[in-house]
Amino acid sequence: MTLAEIDAAAVALPRPEPLDVARTALFLDLDGTLAAIAPGPDEIGPDPRRARVLARLQTLLDGRLAVVSGRTLADLDRILEGAVTSLAGVHGLQRRRADGEVIESVPAEGLAAARRMLEATLPRAGGLIVEDKGLAIAVHYRQAPDDADAVLAAATEAARRHGLELQHGSMVIELRPPGADKGDAIAAFMAEAPFKGFTAVFVGDDLTDENGFRTVEALGGSAILVGPRRPTLASRSLAGVGEVMAWLEAAGPHSMSAAS
Ligand SMILES: [Mg+2]
């Protein structure tokens, strides 16, 4: 082992316990958690294994399952093929409750002007994807990593001019109005049936998931970071999407006896 590897091993977070389906209210991020990161947001589509796992969990957990993502509800329904009712989209600005009711914030006035400003000031060289989510605007620079500084500068100025906030993610930056974050969305679900009274568990990989980690830890639940250790509020970790899927597939009424 190199020194760096020894260091990483010394501070690695423990793996989560087997999922206790009788007590858990489960919240899952999508990109980087249930789906490997793709070059562009449209390259993620339906997946039979993921659909099977989510359908099984929905039953095992008696509906106490929600996907909490930066994507829009429409995009989540496209990718999950409508398998999950309870959803939070655009980092908490949209939410669909277990009874099907959709709650969302009103689009911010400055968003359209901010989009025009971004399109006028972003580098022209190609590779950047500007995604209009209606309630927020994302600039993806995964295919143009050298433009990161220019994207940050343009987004910072557009946000300042138009009263918006910046939401940093993995090779993406978003302009969004102040409002509910992923933690607020999880807290709202936890105040309602069928989630209320159960133990919140949230699995996520990105900076935006830290708000959710804070909420579940404050509620006495458990936060699970996907990917390498970094400064985080999570207390458990799984190495990647493959480990998440295996951990979810191992969940069940027999998971405790299987572990002993
Ligand atoms: Mg993610």
py3Dmol code that shows the C-alpha trace and the ligand (Angstrom):
import py3Dmol

protein = """\
ATOM      1  CA  MET A   1       0.000   0.000   0.000  1.00  0.00           C
ATOM      2  CA  THR A   2       1.140   3.541  -0.678  1.00  0.00           C
ATOM      3  CA  LEU A   3       0.942   6.154   2.057  1.00  0.00           C
ATOM      4  CA  ALA A   4      -2.111   7.663   0.361  1.00  0.00           C
ATOM      5  CA  GLU A   5      -3.861   4.279   0.345  1.00  0.00           C
ATOM      6  CA  ILE A   6      -3.089   3.713   4.016  1.00  0.00           C
ATOM      7  CA  ASP A   7      -4.491   7.172   4.762  1.00  0.00           C
ATOM      8  CA  ALA A   8      -7.660   6.485   2.796  1.00  0.00           C
ATOM      9  CA  ALA A   9      -8.131   3.100   4.474  1.00  0.00           C
ATOM     10  CA  ALA A  10      -7.682   4.661   7.923  1.00  0.00           C
ATOM     11  CA  VAL A  11     -10.478   7.163   7.391  1.00  0.00           C
ATOM     12  CA  ALA A  12     -12.835   5.082   5.216  1.00  0.00           C
ATOM     13  CA  LEU A  13     -16.413   5.146   6.443  1.00  0.00           C
ATOM     14  CA  PRO A  14     -17.945   1.814   7.491  1.00  0.00           C
ATOM     15  CA  ARG A  15     -20.339   0.006   5.191  1.00  0.00           C
ATOM     16  CA  PRO A  16     -24.040   0.302   6.078  1.00  0.00           C
ATOM     17  CA  GLU A  17     -25.855  -2.463   7.943  1.00  0.00           C
ATOM     18  CA  PRO A  18     -28.222  -4.615   5.877  1.00  0.00           C
ATOM     19  CA  LEU A  19     -31.336  -2.562   5.127  1.00  0.00           C
ATOM     20  CA  ASP A  20     -34.005  -3.177   7.798  1.00  0.00           C
ATOM     21  CA  VAL A  21     -37.108  -3.094   5.599  1.00  0.00           C
ATOM     22  CA  ALA A  22     -39.511  -3.217   8.564  1.00  0.00           C
ATOM     23  CA  ARG A  23     -38.281   0.112   9.969  1.00  0.00           C
ATOM     24  CA  THR A  24     -36.844   2.074   7.080  1.00  0.00           C
ATOM     25  CA  ALA A  25     -38.103   5.002   5.013  1.00  0.00           C
ATOM     26  CA  LEU A  26     -35.691   4.952   2.077  1.00  0.00           C
ATOM     27  CA  PHE A  27     -34.550   7.967   0.038  1.00  0.00           C
ATOM     28  CA  LEU A  28     -32.343   7.450  -3.005  1.00  0.00           C
ATOM     29  CA  ASP A  29     -30.498   9.855  -5.263  1.00  0.00           C
ATOM     30  CA  LEU A  30     -30.405   8.786  -8.946  1.00  0.00           C
ATOM     31  CA  ASP A  31     -27.297   9.912 -10.876  1.00  0.00           C
ATOM     32  CA  GLY A  32     -24.109   8.507  -9.381  1.00  0.00           C
ATOM     33  CA  THR A  33     -26.168   6.415  -6.945  1.00  0.00           C
ATOM     34  CA  LEU A  34     -28.603   4.265  -8.972  1.00  0.00           C
ATOM     35  CA  ALA A  35     -27.090   5.113 -12.372  1.00  0.00           C
ATOM     36  CA  ALA A  36     -23.459   5.456 -13.412  1.00  0.00           C
ATOM     37  CA  ILE A  37     -22.593   9.019 -14.398  1.00  0.00           C
ATOM     38  CA  ALA A  38     -22.931   9.513 -18.171  1.00  0.00           C
ATOM     39  CA  PRO A  39     -21.308  12.189 -20.364  1.00  0.00           C
ATOM     40  CA  GLY A  40     -24.637  14.035 -20.788  1.00  0.00           C
ATOM     41  CA  PRO A  41     -27.909  14.030 -18.794  1.00  0.00           C
ATOM     42  CA  ASP A  42     -29.973  12.605 -21.698  1.00  0.00           C
ATOM     43  CA  GLU A  43     -27.787   9.532 -21.953  1.00  0.00           C
ATOM     44  CA  ILE A  44     -29.389   7.930 -18.891  1.00  0.00           C
ATOM     45  CA  GLY A  45     -32.488   5.907 -19.718  1.00  0.00           C
ATOM     46  CA  PRO A  46     -34.631   3.109 -18.324  1.00  0.00           C
ATOM     47  CA  ASP A  47     -32.757   0.079 -16.967  1.00  0.00           C
ATOM     48  CA  PRO A  48     -34.394  -3.307 -16.274  1.00  0.00           C
ATOM     49  CA  ARG A  49     -32.243  -4.153 -13.229  1.00  0.00           C
ATOM     50  CA  ARG A  50     -32.890  -0.770 -11.598  1.00  0.00           C
ATOM     51  CA  ALA A  51     -36.622  -1.003 -12.357  1.00  0.00           C
ATOM     52  CA  ARG A  52     -36.772  -4.484 -10.808  1.00  0.00           C
ATOM     53  CA  VAL A  53     -34.907  -3.382  -7.651  1.00  0.00           C
ATOM     54  CA  LEU A  54     -37.102  -0.299  -7.162  1.00  0.00           C
ATOM     55  CA  ALA A  55     -40.349  -2.203  -7.732  1.00  0.00           C
ATOM     56  CA  ARG A  56     -39.297  -4.822  -5.178  1.00  0.00           C
ATOM     57  CA  LEU A  57     -38.291  -2.163  -2.615  1.00  0.00           C
ATOM     58  CA  GLN A  58     -41.547  -0.285  -3.121  1.00  0.00           C
ATOM     59  CA  THR A  59     -43.383  -3.463  -2.043  1.00  0.00           C
ATOM     60  CA  LEU A  60     -40.982  -4.489   0.732  1.00  0.00           C
ATOM     61  CA  LEU A  61     -41.089  -0.986   2.234  1.00  0.00           C
ATOM     62  CA  ASP A  62     -44.869  -0.595   1.875  1.00  0.00           C
ATOM     63  CA  GLY A  63     -44.375   2.509  -0.274  1.00  0.00           C
ATOM     64  CA  ARG A  64     -41.758   4.158   1.976  1.00  0.00           C
ATOM     65  CA  LEU A  65     -39.459   4.784  -0.996  1.00  0.00           C
ATOM     66  CA  ALA A  66     -38.665   8.102  -2.674  1.00  0.00           C
ATOM     67  CA  VAL A  67     -36.157   9.135  -5.324  1.00  0.00           C
ATOM     68  CA  VAL A  68     -34.636  12.548  -4.533  1.00  0.00           C
ATOM     69  CA  SER A  69     -32.816  14.024  -7.527  1.00  0.00           C
ATOM     70  CA  GLY A  70     -31.687  17.156  -9.323  1.00  0.00           C
ATOM     71  CA  ARG A  71     -33.640  16.033 -12.396  1.00  0.00           C
ATOM     72  CA  THR A  72     -37.194  17.151 -13.116  1.00  0.00           C
ATOM     73  CA  LEU A  73     -40.159  14.939 -12.200  1.00  0.00           C
ATOM     74  CA  ALA A  74     -40.863  14.377 -15.919  1.00  0.00           C
ATOM     75  CA  ASP A  75     -37.297  13.242 -16.501  1.00  0.00           C
ATOM     76  CA  LEU A  76     -37.431  10.948 -13.441  1.00  0.00           C
ATOM     77  CA  ASP A  77     -40.660   9.347 -14.706  1.00  0.00           C
ATOM     78  CA  ARG A  78     -38.993   8.809 -18.104  1.00  0.00           C
ATOM     79  CA  ILE A  79     -35.942   7.121 -16.580  1.00  0.00           C
ATOM     80  CA  LEU A  80     -37.762   5.162 -13.855  1.00  0.00           C
ATOM     81  CA  GLU A  81     -40.704   4.348 -16.165  1.00  0.00           C
ATOM     82  CA  GLY A  82     -43.115   5.581 -13.507  1.00  0.00           C
ATOM     83  CA  ALA A  83     -42.025   2.848 -11.059  1.00  0.00           C
ATOM     84  CA  VAL A  84     -41.682   5.227  -8.088  1.00  0.00           C
ATOM     85  CA  THR A  85     -44.557   7.476  -6.993  1.00  0.00           C
ATOM     86  CA  SER A  86     -42.820   9.589  -4.359  1.00  0.00           C
ATOM     87  CA  LEU A  87     -40.273  11.836  -6.035  1.00  0.00           C
ATOM     88  CA  ALA A  88     -38.400  15.036  -5.310  1.00  0.00           C
ATOM     89  CA  GLY A  89     -37.054  16.842  -8.388  1.00  0.00           C
ATOM     90  CA  VAL A  90     -34.793  19.815  -9.151  1.00  0.00           C
ATOM     91  CA  HIS A  91     -33.024  19.365  -5.779  1.00  0.00           C
ATOM     92  CA  GLY A  92     -36.288  19.769  -3.835  1.00  0.00           C
ATOM     93  CA  LEU A  93     -38.026  22.527  -5.822  1.00  0.00           C
ATOM     94  CA  GLN A  94     -40.555  19.921  -7.049  1.00  0.00           C
ATOM     95  CA  ARG A  95     -42.088  17.106  -5.031  1.00  0.00           C
ATOM     96  CA  ARG A  96     -44.658  14.412  -5.767  1.00  0.00           C
ATOM     97  CA  ARG A  97     -46.184  12.942  -2.638  1.00  0.00           C
ATOM     98  CA  ALA A  98     -47.143   9.318  -2.093  1.00  0.00           C
ATOM     99  CA  ASP A  99     -50.787  10.232  -2.844  1.00  0.00           C
ATOM    100  CA  GLY A 100     -49.721  11.578  -6.254  1.00  0.00           C
ATOM    101  CA  GLU A 101     -50.130  15.276  -5.465  1.00  0.00           C
ATOM    102  CA  VAL A 102     -47.416  17.469  -7.014  1.00  0.00           C
ATOM    103  CA  ILE A 103     -46.065  20.446  -5.072  1.00  0.00           C
ATOM    104  CA  GLU A 104     -43.673  22.800  -6.810  1.00  0.00           C
ATOM    105  CA  SER A 105     -42.344  26.295  -6.494  1.00  0.00           C
ATOM    106  CA  VAL A 106     -43.238  28.970  -9.037  1.00  0.00           C
ATOM    107  CA  PRO A 107     -40.517  29.557 -11.687  1.00  0.00           C
ATOM    108  CA  ALA A 108     -38.303  32.455 -10.597  1.00  0.00           C
ATOM    109  CA  GLU A 109     -38.666  35.684 -12.566  1.00  0.00           C
ATOM    110  CA  GLY A 110     -34.955  36.044 -13.267  1.00  0.00           C
ATOM    111  CA  LEU A 111     -34.421  32.584 -14.769  1.00  0.00           C
ATOM    112  CA  ALA A 112     -35.152  33.428 -18.409  1.00  0.00           C
ATOM    113  CA  ALA A 113     -32.915  36.502 -18.305  1.00  0.00           C
ATOM    114  CA  ALA A 114     -30.194  34.508 -16.556  1.00  0.00           C
ATOM    115  CA  ARG A 115     -30.380  31.894 -19.297  1.00  0.00           C
ATOM    116  CA  ARG A 116     -29.977  34.540 -22.007  1.00  0.00           C
ATOM    117  CA  MET A 117     -27.045  36.026 -20.141  1.00  0.00           C
ATOM    118  CA  LEU A 118     -25.395  32.601 -19.778  1.00  0.00           C
ATOM    119  CA  GLU A 119     -25.831  31.834 -23.445  1.00  0.00           C
ATOM    120  CA  ALA A 120     -24.210  35.168 -24.335  1.00  0.00           C
ATOM    121  CA  THR A 121     -21.225  34.762 -22.011  1.00  0.00           C
ATOM    122  CA  LEU A 122     -20.414  31.023 -21.952  1.00  0.00           C
ATOM    123  CA  PRO A 123     -17.491  29.775 -24.077  1.00  0.00           C
ATOM    124  CA  ARG A 124     -18.590  28.870 -27.604  1.00  0.00           C
ATOM    125  CA  ALA A 125     -16.138  26.015 -28.107  1.00  0.00           C
ATOM    126  CA  GLY A 126     -18.716  23.247 -27.714  1.00  0.00           C
ATOM    127  CA  GLY A 127     -19.094  20.474 -25.179  1.00  0.00           C
ATOM    128  CA  LEU A 128     -21.125  22.587 -22.756  1.00  0.00           C
ATOM    129  CA  ILE A 129     -24.767  21.578 -22.259  1.00  0.00           C
ATOM    130  CA  VAL A 130     -27.219  24.209 -21.000  1.00  0.00           C
ATOM    131  CA  GLU A 131     -30.258  22.399 -19.602  1.00  0.00           C
ATOM    132  CA  ASP A 132     -33.410  24.399 -18.864  1.00  0.00           C
ATOM    133  CA  LYS A 133     -35.296  22.578 -16.089  1.00  0.00           C
ATOM    134  CA  GLY A 134     -38.055  25.177 -15.929  1.00  0.00           C
ATOM    135  CA  LEU A 135     -37.377  25.855 -12.230  1.00  0.00           C
ATOM    136  CA  ALA A 136     -33.579  25.942 -12.618  1.00  0.00           C
ATOM    137  CA  ILE A 137     -30.881  26.093 -15.291  1.00  0.00           C
ATOM    138  CA  ALA A 138     -27.975  23.654 -15.315  1.00  0.00           C
ATOM    139  CA  VAL A 139     -24.708  24.051 -17.187  1.00  0.00           C
ATOM    140  CA  HIS A 140     -23.006  20.676 -17.656  1.00  0.00           C
ATOM    141  CA  TYR A 141     -19.271  20.841 -18.388  1.00  0.00           C
ATOM    142  CA  ARG A 142     -18.309  17.154 -18.097  1.00  0.00           C
ATOM    143  CA  GLN A 143     -17.437  17.168 -21.818  1.00  0.00           C
ATOM    144  CA  ALA A 144     -15.584  20.491 -21.558  1.00  0.00           C
ATOM    145  CA  PRO A 145     -13.671  20.311 -18.248  1.00  0.00           C
ATOM    146  CA  ASP A 146     -11.221  23.020 -19.349  1.00  0.00           C
ATOM    147  CA  ASP A 147     -14.129  25.473 -19.374  1.00  0.00           C
ATOM    148  CA  ALA A 148     -14.881  24.934 -15.651  1.00  0.00           C
ATOM    149  CA  ASP A 149     -13.502  28.317 -14.560  1.00  0.00           C
ATOM    150  CA  ALA A 150     -15.287  30.198 -17.339  1.00  0.00           C
ATOM    151  CA  VAL A 151     -18.572  28.415 -16.546  1.00  0.00           C
ATOM    152  CA  LEU A 152     -18.238  29.229 -12.856  1.00  0.00           C
ATOM    153  CA  ALA A 153     -17.519  32.886 -13.619  1.00  0.00           C
ATOM    154  CA  ALA A 154     -20.495  33.195 -16.017  1.00  0.00           C
ATOM    155  CA  ALA A 155     -22.856  31.387 -13.635  1.00  0.00           C
ATOM    156  CA  THR A 156     -21.722  33.451 -10.637  1.00  0.00           C
ATOM    157  CA  GLU A 157     -22.343  36.717 -12.491  1.00  0.00           C
ATOM    158  CA  ALA A 158     -25.730  35.584 -13.873  1.00  0.00           C
ATOM    159  CA  ALA A 159     -26.832  34.435 -10.403  1.00  0.00           C
ATOM    160  CA  ARG A 160     -25.743  37.706  -8.785  1.00  0.00           C
ATOM    161  CA  ARG A 161     -27.504  39.811 -11.417  1.00  0.00           C
ATOM    162  CA  HIS A 162     -30.775  37.914 -11.255  1.00  0.00           C
ATOM    163  CA  GLY A 163     -31.120  37.036  -7.564  1.00  0.00           C
ATOM    164  CA  LEU A 164     -30.482  33.316  -8.015  1.00  0.00           C
ATOM    165  CA  GLU A 165     -28.413  30.811  -6.050  1.00  0.00           C
ATOM    166  CA  LEU A 166     -25.651  28.544  -7.314  1.00  0.00           C
ATOM    167  CA  GLN A 167     -25.957  24.791  -6.820  1.00  0.00           C
ATOM    168  CA  HIS A 168     -22.621  23.028  -7.328  1.00  0.00           C
ATOM    169  CA  GLY A 169     -22.592  19.414  -8.502  1.00  0.00           C
ATOM    170  CA  SER A 170     -20.314  16.913 -10.161  1.00  0.00           C
ATOM    171  CA  MET A 171     -19.153  18.678 -13.380  1.00  0.00           C
ATOM    172  CA  VAL A 172     -22.346  20.747 -13.357  1.00  0.00           C
ATOM    173  CA  ILE A 173     -23.387  24.081 -11.925  1.00  0.00           C
ATOM    174  CA  GLU A 174     -26.987  25.205 -11.605  1.00  0.00           C
ATOM    175  CA  LEU A 175     -28.770  28.507 -11.162  1.00  0.00           C
ATOM    176  CA  ARG A 176     -31.831  28.164  -8.997  1.00  0.00           C
ATOM    177  CA  PRO A 177     -34.053  30.385  -6.888  1.00  0.00           C
ATOM    178  CA  PRO A 178     -33.769  30.201  -3.120  1.00  0.00           C
ATOM    179  CA  GLY A 179     -36.136  27.513  -1.858  1.00  0.00           C
ATOM    180  CA  ALA A 180     -36.447  23.900  -0.760  1.00  0.00           C
ATOM    181  CA  ASP A 181     -33.340  21.704  -1.014  1.00  0.00           C
ATOM    182  CA  LYS A 182     -33.039  17.909  -0.887  1.00  0.00           C
ATOM    183  CA  GLY A 183     -33.011  18.003   2.926  1.00  0.00           C
ATOM    184  CA  ASP A 184     -36.257  20.004   3.002  1.00  0.00           C
ATOM    185  CA  ALA A 185     -37.852  17.514   0.584  1.00  0.00           C
ATOM    186  CA  ILE A 186     -36.879  14.556   2.766  1.00  0.00           C
ATOM    187  CA  ALA A 187     -38.145  16.350   5.891  1.00  0.00           C
ATOM    188  CA  ALA A 188     -41.472  17.005   4.118  1.00  0.00           C
ATOM    189  CA  PHE A 189     -41.839  13.332   3.155  1.00  0.00           C
ATOM    190  CA  MET A 190     -40.962  12.297   6.733  1.00  0.00           C
ATOM    191  CA  ALA A 191     -43.840  14.434   8.067  1.00  0.00           C
ATOM    192  CA  GLU A 192     -46.346  12.537   5.891  1.00  0.00           C
ATOM    193  CA  ALA A 193     -47.736   9.042   5.413  1.00  0.00           C
ATOM    194  CA  PRO A 194     -46.412   6.481   4.673  1.00  0.00           C
ATOM    195  CA  PHE A 195     -42.952   7.718   5.746  1.00  0.00           C
ATOM    196  CA  LYS A 196     -43.841   9.279   9.111  1.00  0.00           C
ATOM    197  CA  GLY A 197     -42.641   7.344  12.152  1.00  0.00           C
ATOM    198  CA  PHE A 198     -40.032   5.299  10.287  1.00  0.00           C
ATOM    199  CA  THR A 199     -36.235   5.621  10.231  1.00  0.00           C
ATOM    200  CA  ALA A 200     -34.945   7.756   7.356  1.00  0.00           C
ATOM    201  CA  VAL A 201     -32.073   6.400   5.272  1.00  0.00           C
ATOM    202  CA  PHE A 202     -30.661   8.489   2.426  1.00  0.00           C
ATOM    203  CA  VAL A 203     -28.139   7.290  -0.150  1.00  0.00           C
ATOM    204  CA  GLY A 204     -26.426   9.887  -2.367  1.00  0.00           C
ATOM    205  CA  ASP A 205     -23.117  10.812  -3.937  1.00  0.00           C
ATOM    206  CA  ASP A 206     -22.989  14.516  -4.668  1.00  0.00           C
ATOM    207  CA  LEU A 207     -22.571  17.832  -2.818  1.00  0.00           C
ATOM    208  CA  THR A 208     -26.306  18.559  -3.144  1.00  0.00           C
ATOM    209  CA  ASP A 209     -26.947  15.351  -1.177  1.00  0.00           C
ATOM    210  CA  GLU A 210     -25.226  16.772   1.912  1.00  0.00           C
ATOM    211  CA  ASN A 211     -28.426  18.710   2.736  1.00  0.00           C
ATOM    212  CA  GLY A 212     -30.256  15.378   2.737  1.00  0.00           C
ATOM    213  CA  PHE A 213     -27.544  13.770   4.863  1.00  0.00           C
ATOM    214  CA  ARG A 214     -27.968  16.540   7.444  1.00  0.00           C
ATOM    215  CA  THR A 215     -31.729  15.974   7.573  1.00  0.00           C
ATOM    216  CA  VAL A 216     -31.642  12.184   8.010  1.00  0.00           C
ATOM    217  CA  GLU A 217     -28.874  12.349  10.629  1.00  0.00           C
ATOM    218  CA  ALA A 218     -30.865  15.007  12.531  1.00  0.00           C
ATOM    219  CA  LEU A 219     -33.910  12.711  12.405  1.00  0.00           C
ATOM    220  CA  GLY A 220     -31.884   9.863  13.921  1.00  0.00           C
ATOM    221  CA  GLY A 221     -31.564   8.055  10.604  1.00  0.00           C
ATOM    222  CA  SER A 222     -28.616   7.107   8.514  1.00  0.00           C
ATOM    223  CA  ALA A 223     -26.757   8.861   5.671  1.00  0.00           C
ATOM    224  CA  ILE A 224     -24.808   6.792   3.157  1.00  0.00           C
ATOM    225  CA  LEU A 225     -22.233   8.371   0.845  1.00  0.00           C
ATOM    226  CA  VAL A 226     -21.625   6.716  -2.530  1.00  0.00           C
ATOM    227  CA  GLY A 227     -18.061   6.922  -3.791  1.00  0.00           C
ATOM    228  CA  PRO A 228     -14.681   7.810  -2.299  1.00  0.00           C
ATOM    229  CA  ARG A 229     -14.457   9.446   1.105  1.00  0.00           C
ATOM    230  CA  ARG A 230     -14.580  13.244   1.070  1.00  0.00           C
ATOM    231  CA  PRO A 231     -15.650  15.786   3.675  1.00  0.00           C
ATOM    232  CA  THR A 232     -19.221  14.657   4.331  1.00  0.00           C
ATOM    233  CA  LEU A 233     -21.993  14.498   6.914  1.00  0.00           C
ATOM    234  CA  ALA A 234     -22.621  10.827   6.014  1.00  0.00           C
ATOM    235  CA  SER A 235     -21.638   8.135   8.498  1.00  0.00           C
ATOM    236  CA  ARG A 236     -21.603   5.142   6.117  1.00  0.00           C
ATOM    237  CA  SER A 237     -20.418   4.599   2.572  1.00  0.00           C
ATOM    238  CA  LEU A 238     -20.712   2.334  -0.454  1.00  0.00           C
ATOM    239  CA  ALA A 239     -18.025   2.357  -3.141  1.00  0.00           C
ATOM    240  CA  GLY A 240     -20.174   2.953  -6.209  1.00  0.00           C
ATOM    241  CA  VAL A 241     -23.368   2.223  -8.124  1.00  0.00           C
ATOM    242  CA  GLY A 242     -22.565  -1.509  -8.255  1.00  0.00           C
ATOM    243  CA  GLU A 243     -22.302  -1.719  -4.458  1.00  0.00           C
ATOM    244  CA  VAL A 244     -25.511   0.298  -4.030  1.00  0.00           C
ATOM    245  CA  MET A 245     -27.434  -2.060  -6.310  1.00  0.00           C
ATOM    246  CA  ALA A 246     -26.037  -5.149  -4.545  1.00  0.00           C
ATOM    247  CA  TRP A 247     -26.877  -3.687  -1.115  1.00  0.00           C
ATOM    248  CA  LEU A 248     -30.442  -2.876  -2.231  1.00  0.00           C
ATOM    249  CA  GLU A 249     -30.870  -6.337  -3.793  1.00  0.00           C
ATOM    250  CA  ALA A 250     -29.733  -7.975  -0.551  1.00  0.00           C
ATOM    251  CA  ALA A 251     -32.452  -6.132   1.401  1.00  0.00           C
ATOM    252  CA  GLY A 252     -35.423  -8.170   2.392  1.00  0.00           C
ATOM    253  CA  PRO A 253     -37.257  -9.888   5.192  1.00  0.00           C
ATOM    254  CA  HIS A 254     -34.458 -12.472   5.244  1.00  0.00           C
ATOM    255  CA  SER A 255     -31.488 -10.091   5.069  1.00  0.00           C
ATOM    256  CA  MET A 256     -30.860 -10.225   8.849  1.00  0.00           C
ATOM    257  CA  SER A 257     -30.843 -14.037   9.007  1.00  0.00           C
ATOM    258  CA  ALA A 258     -28.748 -14.183   5.840  1.00  0.00           C
ATOM    259  CA  ALA A 259     -26.138 -11.973   7.526  1.00  0.00           C
ATOM    260  CA  SER A 260     -25.916 -14.114  10.667  1.00  0.00           C
TER     261      SER A 260
END
"""
ligand_1 = """\
1
MG
Mg -26.071 12.108 -7.600
"""
view = py3Dmol.view(width=600, height=400)
view.addModel(protein, "pdb")
view.setStyle({"model": 0}, {"cartoon": {"style": "trace"}})
view.addModel(ligand_1, "xyz")
view.setStyle({"model": 1}, {"stick": {}})
view.zoomTo()
view.show()
